[in-house]
Amino acid sequence: MSLKRLFTEHPDAVGESYFEHMGVALSFAWPLLGAGLAALVHAFLPFLCVTTASKTVKQLYARMTNRTPRPVQQGANDRMLAWDPVI
């Protein structure tokens, strides 16, 4: 497997460029990082961040499962569905 293919196979499969996919992934990573930190705070101080982590995970789950398919521009006769990075 070529080095380029390692970086582009999955983004291509979901209809995104490498940088579009990076943006979508980071749009999930930052809230997840915040949720993890809130859960860490909650572990030691249970009266703080009571619903922060679970609320974030539920919102991200809704975003992930409600993504809409869009056609990928490959060839005139070769159309496949991909996931729209804009929600």
Secondary structure by P-SEA (a helix, b strand, c coil): ccaaaaacaaaaaacccaaaaaaaaaaaaaaaaaaaaaaaaaaccccccccaaaaaaaaaaaaaaabbbbbbcccccbbbbbbcccc
